[in-house]
Amino acid sequence: SVLSDRFEKALDLEINSVPDGYVVYQGKRDHVHYLNSVASVIFELCDGDHTLDDIGGILKAAYELDHVPAEDVKASLERLFEEGLIVPCPA
């Protein structure tokens, strides 16, 4: 589970923008990940500055949602973390 409140992108990634998201190549695992537009926004906000709450608030505003999608953000962060695309920021 996600222990950290802030994440940053892993270092060994080759990130390419495509019309509906990102294609991310992970060299050390020789693995390609496809991120849809929402996952790409969440990934982009993993810059060490934005917290889980910040990301939820940004998505709420960007997609004109009725509520902050906190559970979806958490699930997306957990998936990105499990895939090794983001790492927790040191406290």
C-alpha positions in Angstrom: 0.0 0.0 0.0 1.0 3.6 -0.4 3.0 4.7 2.6 4.1 8.1 1.4 2.1 11.2 0.7 4.4 12.4 -2.0 6.1 10.6 -4.9 8.5 11.3 -7.7 9.1 9.6 -11.0 11.6 6.8 -11.0 14.9 7.7 -12.7 15.3 5.1 -15.4 12.3 6.0 -17.5 11.9 7.1 -21.1 8.6 9.0 -21.3 6.9 9.6 -24.6 3.7 11.6 -25.0 1.1 10.1 -27.3 -2.3 11.6 -28.2 -4.2 9.9 -25.3 -1.6 9.6 -22.6 2.0 8.4 -22.2 4.1 5.5 -23.3 6.7 4.9 -20.6 9.7 2.6 -21.3 11.4 1.1 -18.2 14.9 0.2 -19.2 16.0 -1.9 -16.3 12.9 -4.1 -16.6 12.8 -3.8 -20.4 9.1 -3.1 -20.0 6.7 -0.7 -21.7 3.8 0.9 -19.8 0.8 2.6 -21.4 -0.7 5.4 -19.3 -4.1 6.8 -20.3 -4.8 10.5 -20.0 -5.8 10.5 -16.3 -3.0 8.2 -15.3 -0.6 10.5 -17.2 -1.8 13.5 -15.3 -1.4 11.7 -12.0 2.1 10.5 -13.1 3.1 14.0 -14.1 2.0 15.3 -10.7 4.4 12.9 -9.0 7.1 15.6 -8.8 7.8 15.5 -5.1 5.8 18.7 -4.5 2.2 17.4 -4.8 0.5 15.4 -2.1 -2.2 12.8 -2.5 -4.7 15.5 -1.6 -3.2 18.0 -4.0 -3.5 15.5 -6.9 -7.1 14.7 -6.0 -8.0 18.4 -6.0 -6.3 19.0 -9.3 -8.1 16.1 -10.9 -11.5 17.3 -9.5 -11.0 20.8 -11.0 -9.5 19.5 -14.3 -12.3 17.0 -15.0 -15.1 19.1 -13.3 -15.9 16.3 -10.9 -18.5 16.6 -8.1 -16.0 15.2 -5.5 -12.3 14.6 -5.1 -11.5 11.1 -6.6 -9.4 10.2 -3.6 -9.8 6.4 -3.9 -9.1 6.5 -7.6 -6.0 8.6 -7.1 -4.8 6.3 -4.3 -5.4 3.2 -6.5 -3.5 4.8 -9.4 -0.6 5.8 -7.2 -0.4 2.2 -5.9 -0.4 0.8 -9.4 2.3 3.2 -10.6 4.4 2.4 -7.4 3.9 -1.4 -7.9 5.1 -1.0 -11.5 8.2 0.9 -10.4 7.3 4.1 -12.2 7.2 6.2 -9.1 9.1 6.2 -5.8 8.2 7.7 -2.4 9.9 10.9 -1.6 12.1 10.8 1.4 10.4 12.3 4.4 
